[in-house]
Amino acid sequence: MKQETYVAGCRATGKLHVGNYLGLVKDLVKTQEIENIERFYFIADQHAITTPFVPKELSDNAMSLTATYIALGIDPSKTVFFLQNQVLEHSWLAWVFNCITPLAELERMTQYKEKSSEHKENINAGLLTYPTLMAADILLYKPSKIPIGEDQIQHVELSRIVARKFNNKFGKTFPEPRPYALKPLRIMSLKHPEKKMSKTGDEPLYLDDEPKAIHEKIKKAVTATDGSGQSTGAENLLYLLSQFGTSEHVAQFATAKKDKSIKYSELKTILAEDISNYFAEFREKKKELLAHPETLAQILGDGAQKARKVASETLSEVKEKIGLL
């Protein structure tokens, strides 16, 4: 069986919330059990500087995310795990892609429009060329599939366009990667359930949250006034229960929903307890990892060395084909 390659990156900003976990990280961990797959997962710290940032926070976030991924189950012995900035081939290939990508392709990107609107004081060239760096992140490793959240599908499509343009102009070099078939998932905001939960939204459920914070956030979640009414917020809580709750609790509230006897105050209390318990081991593991930053640095250094071996071969091939030897 031919070996497949998966590539995935996580922007080094803020903490991960339950939507990030269910939408991507949980699946990344599962893929480690599949044989015949080579995995390259990285912290996208270069992408994080396209929007306003504080240098100390940037480095702290990168280290925190490294500990988060490992504590959640990413195994450096099974996955090449590294920091984007430590593999310079990413930036090098991004420049090549900048030179073959039509400006119109970049200007139509939804994320560019959104970020430009959010950060009008900082509409920089990096915001515009973010997708070509992402294409380089992906294509350097010539992956077959990209396990990615639904909000990044447009960027994967651009990477396919860039690969096609390069291949047509310089000869077959890159495969056109396909998004990994993740189940579409939208974990909604607790306070505004018509909107998707986000790192910048109001009080997302962070994986790092202690039990007290989890209880307080879920207690404030918007639901219907009683069990007979339909509510997007209540459906969101029931979905979270289906993912993090015990089998007894899931069955209990499925029955209560069906006969319209559900009590949302009781649901909130039990859901908060189940989520707290689900991530209890993760919280302890992450604290232990952060107490030994030298171990994390060693893991990232080893991962970068492995990634550079593959990335440098791809870049050498690209240079030769475009005449830059």
TITI-377949 format. One line per 4 residues: number of its first residue (from 1); for each residue x, y, z of C-alpha. Coordinates in steps of 0.25 Angstrom, whole numbers. Example, Ala and Ser with C-alpha at 12.3 -4.5 7.8 and 13.67 -1.06 7.14 Angstrom:
<lummis>
1	49 -18 31 | 55 -4 29
</lummis>
This chain:
<lummis>
1	0 0 0 | 5 14 -4 | 9 23 8 | 0 35 10
5	5 48 15 | -4 57 24 | 0 72 27 | -7 81 38
9	-4 94 45 | -9 102 56 | -8 117 57 | 0 121 69
13	-10 130 76 | -18 129 88 | -23 116 95 | -31 104 88
17	-45 103 92 | -55 91 91 | -58 94 76 | -44 94 72
21	-42 80 79 | -55 74 73 | -53 80 59 | -38 76 57
25	-29 72 69 | -37 60 73 | -36 55 58 | -21 58 57
29	-19 49 69 | -27 38 63 | -19 38 50 | -7 34 58
33	-13 20 60 | -14 18 44 | -3 11 38 | 4 16 25
37	2 30 28 | 14 40 30 | 9 52 38 | 15 67 38
41	7 75 49 | 13 89 53 | 10 102 61 | 8 113 50
45	15 124 58 | 19 132 45 | 4 133 42 | 2 139 55
49	10 151 52 | 0 156 41 | -9 162 52 | -5 171 64
53	4 163 74 | 13 164 86 | 26 157 84 | 26 151 98
57	12 146 96 | 15 140 83 | 26 131 88 | 18 128 100
61	6 124 92 | 15 115 83 | 21 108 95 | 7 107 101
65	1 101 89 | 12 91 88 | 9 86 102 | -6 86 98
69	-4 77 86 | 5 67 93 | -4 67 105 | -16 64 96
73	-9 52 90 | 0 56 79 | 12 47 80 | 25 52 74
77	30 38 72 | 18 36 62 | 17 50 57 | 27 60 52
81	23 72 61 | 30 85 59 | 30 100 59 | 28 107 45
85	38 117 47 | 49 107 49 | 48 101 35 | 52 113 26
89	47 105 14 | 33 110 17 | 36 124 15 | 45 121 3
93	34 114 -5 | 24 124 -1 | 32 134 -9 | 32 126 -21
97	17 124 -20 | 15 139 -18 | 21 140 -32 | 12 131 -39
101	-1 134 -31 | -11 144 -38 | -14 156 -29 | -29 153 -31
105	-28 140 -25 | -23 146 -12 | -32 157 -12 | -44 148 -12
109	-40 140 0 | -51 141 11 | -41 142 22 | -33 153 16
113	-46 161 15 | -50 158 30 | -36 161 36 | -35 174 28
117	-49 178 34 | -45 174 48 | -31 180 47 | -33 193 39
121	-21 199 45 | -12 188 41 | -15 184 27 | -2 178 23
125	4 170 11 | 5 158 20 | -11 158 22 | -12 157 7
129	-1 147 4 | -5 138 16 | -11 128 7 | 2 126 -2
133	10 123 11 | -1 113 15 | 0 107 1 | 15 106 4
137	13 100 17 | 4 89 11 | 12 86 -2 | 26 85 3
141	22 71 8 | 14 67 -4 | 2 62 4 | -9 54 -1
145	-19 59 9 | -21 71 18 | -28 69 31 | -34 83 33
149	-45 91 39 | -57 95 30 | -53 110 31 | -39 107 24
153	-45 99 12 | -43 111 3 | -29 112 6 | -27 97 3
157	-34 100 -11 | -24 111 -13 | -12 101 -10 | -18 92 -21
161	-19 104 -31 | -4 108 -28 | 0 93 -30 | -7 93 -43
165	-1 106 -48 | 13 102 -44 | 12 88 -50 | 7 94 -63
169	18 104 -64 | 30 96 -59 | 26 82 -60 | 19 72 -51
173	24 74 -36 | 13 75 -26 | 1 67 -24 | -12 74 -23
177	-16 71 -8 | -30 68 -4 | -37 73 9 | -38 61 19
181	-52 57 20 | -55 63 34 | -69 63 38 | -74 78 37
185	-75 83 51 | -79 96 57 | -79 98 72 | -87 110 75
189	-84 121 85 | -90 119 98 | -96 133 100 | -99 136 85
193	-102 122 79 | -105 128 65 | -90 130 64 | -79 120 64
197	-70 119 76 | -57 125 74 | -44 129 81 | -48 144 80
201	-63 142 84 | -69 144 97 | -64 133 107 | -61 121 99
205	-59 108 107 | -44 107 107 | -38 93 109 | -29 100 120
209	-41 105 128 | -42 100 142 | -55 93 147 | -60 106 153
213	-59 114 141 | -65 103 132 | -77 103 142 | -78 118 141
217	-78 119 126 | -88 108 124 | -97 113 134 | -98 126 126
221	-101 118 113 | -114 123 106 | -125 112 105 | -140 111 103
225	-148 115 115 | -153 101 117 | -152 87 111 | -163 89 101
229	-157 100 93 | -147 98 82 | -133 105 84 | -120 106 76
233	-113 108 90 | -119 96 96 | -116 87 84 | -102 92 85
237	-101 88 99 | -107 74 96 | -97 72 85 | -86 76 95
241	-91 65 104 | -91 55 93 | -76 57 92 | -72 59 106
245	-83 53 115 | -84 39 121 | -92 29 113 | -102 30 125
249	-104 45 124 | -105 44 109 | -116 34 110 | -123 42 121
253	-124 55 114 | -128 48 101 | -140 42 108 | -143 56 115
257	-142 63 101 | -151 53 95 | -162 54 105 | -160 69 107
261	-157 68 122 | -142 73 120 | -138 83 131 | -127 92 125
265	-121 96 139 | -119 81 142 | -113 79 128 | -103 91 130
269	-98 85 143 | -96 71 138 | -90 76 125 | -80 85 133
273	-76 73 142 | -74 64 130 | -66 74 122 | -57 77 134
277	-55 62 137 | -52 59 122 | -40 69 121 | -35 67 136
281	-24 58 131 | -20 68 120 | -19 79 129 | -10 72 138
285	-1 67 127 | 0 81 121 | 4 87 134 | 15 76 135
289	20 79 121 | 21 94 123 | 29 92 136 | 40 86 127
293	41 95 115 | 55 89 111 | 47 76 108 | 37 83 99
297	49 91 92 | 56 77 89 | 43 71 83 | 41 83 74
301	56 83 70 | 56 69 67 | 43 71 59 | 49 83 51
305	61 74 47 | 52 63 42 | 43 73 34 | 55 81 28
309	60 68 22 | 47 66 14 | 45 81 12 | 59 83 6
313	58 72 -4 | 45 79 -9 | 51 93 -9 | 63 88 -17
317	54 81 -27 | 46 95 -28 | 59 103 -30 | 64 94 -41
321	51 94 -49 | 50 110 -48 | 65 112 -51 | 70 117 -38
325	82 107 -36
</lummis>
